[in-house]
Amino acid sequence: MSFGWEGEKVRLVPLDEERHLANALAWLNDPEVTAWTLVGDMPITRLAEQDYFRRMASGSERDVAFAIETVTGEHIGFCGIHEIDHRHGVGKTGTVIGRSDLWRRGYGVDAAHVRTRYAFEVLGLRMLLSETIEGNEASVRMLARVGYREVGRIPRRYFKRGAYRDALLFALEREEWQNRSS
């Protein structure tokens, strides 16, 4: 039986320790998968990831985390809306496709479209923010395809893979998204 928020290629479903934890540990500890992410430089233990899954499962006003599955039910990644500030209507988004054989095939874009619809139509947010490391061209392309625009840069913000790298800041406002969607 299918459930979750569905797009053309993917479905966003609640995190399930039994179905998604092993992949989370494998992907978030894989240097290829985390080469351009803000996680992955320190080992992620089973205990720490179980704690994260349990925190997300217990419900939070500030975080919504999803597993990304294909519409046929194959687990391929994660995405979420974090640091949700309901007073101001803002949340910070992120996506990781763990299956490197599926990179550049539109799964991340579809997941971001579904997550955006959820954020604006269900949570009632007015703006989504995202951040990536300079050089993560796949993320920049994905964000642009969904409608995010670059709104800033923090020079040498992150130390990643042997160098200090700029943080690129992106925003998507509900009105912009609605205009693109209509």
C-alpha positions, 0 to 999 in steps of 0.5 A: 500500500502506498502512502506519503507525499507523491511526485512523478518519480518519488514519494516522501514517507516518514522515517522508518528505522527498520526500512531506512536506518541501514541505508542512512548509516551506509550513505552518510558514512560514504565519502562519495555521497557526503563529498558536498554535504554539510554532514559526513566528515565525522563518523555517524554511529548507529546509536546517533542515527537511531537517536535522530530517527527517534527524535523525528518520529516523536514529532517536532514543531521545528523539523520534518524529515522524510525518506525518499522512495521511488514510486515503486517503494525503493529507498533512495535518499532523505529530505527534510524541512528543519529549523521551522519558525512558524511565527515567521513562516520560514524553514530550512531545507535539505536533500540527499540522494544516497544512491549514486547510480541515480544521481542526475536523473531528476529524483532530487528535483522531484523530491524537492518539488514534493517537499516544497508543496508540502511546506507551502500547502500543508505547513503554511510556510511562506519561505524556504531557505537552503544552503550548499557548499560552493562547488556543489553544482548538482545541488545548485542546479536542483535548487534552481530547477525548483525555483530557489534563487541565490540570495547570498554567500558567506565566504570561507564558511565551511572546511570541507575536503581540505579547503575552506569553501563559501556557503551559498544561500538560497531562498524560495518564497511561496508567491514565487513558487505559486507563480512558477506552478501556475 
